[in-house]
Amino acid sequence: MKLNYLIREADKSVSNPKLMILLHGYGSNEQDLFSFSPDIPSQFLLVSLQAPISLSFGGFAWYEINFNDTEKFNNVEQAQNSQELIINFINELSKTYSFDSKDIWLCGFSQGAILSYSLLLNHAEKFKKGICLSGYYDKNIVGNQEKNETHNDLSIFISHGIEDTVIPIDWARNSPIYLNDLKIKNEYHEYLCGHGLNPENYSDMMKWINKKL
């Protein structure tokens, strides 16, 4: 399916499980967010994807980042290509596994969260819930958006560390502003931590998942 992945099947008693796709951050791999799997409810078919771009220092990326040029900070073309790979992966996955193709969840961290915003808004007919951790809404990657009916069922959990030195908290604070303008339901949370999840953040995320089931 062109993307490496790890999978945890749903409980056998669930006939039409929800699918949750996990998207790791820059420089990580599919093992990272798969560590959530013991706490993700068994109603989910859980799939953690490995990004397609290998980095010279190890790990993988959904798109390259130019740290020296803020005008071309994120490679938008590569981000779009990765989104297409993810959509194609899901379509191929449906040939092997049974899941509700109209109620797919995304959970992304950092670069995976940035990509999740775009997938959620541009493919809202497919994705219904999103978890965006330590990322931000990048208008260049998401593209121009207008409120439409496909956004009605979207709901997004957003969290960020106040002491994040990788992605500034101010960038994250703009994300719910964009979503509110589009009338997209969202919950925004800040925590006293850096570029990661502290126990309170993790607990709140799991509570949100169970509440939205």
Secondary structure, DSSP 8 states (H G I E B T S, - for coil): --S-EEEE---TT-SS-EEEEEE--TTB-THHHHTTGGGS-TTEEEEEE--SEE-TTSSEESS-B-TT-GGG-B-HHHHHHHHHHHHHHHHHHTTTS---TTSEEEEEETHHHHHHHHHHHHTTTTEEEEEEES----HHHH------GGGTT-EEEEEEETT-SSS-HHHHHHHHHHHHHTT-EEEEEEES-SSS--HHHHHHHHHHHHHH-
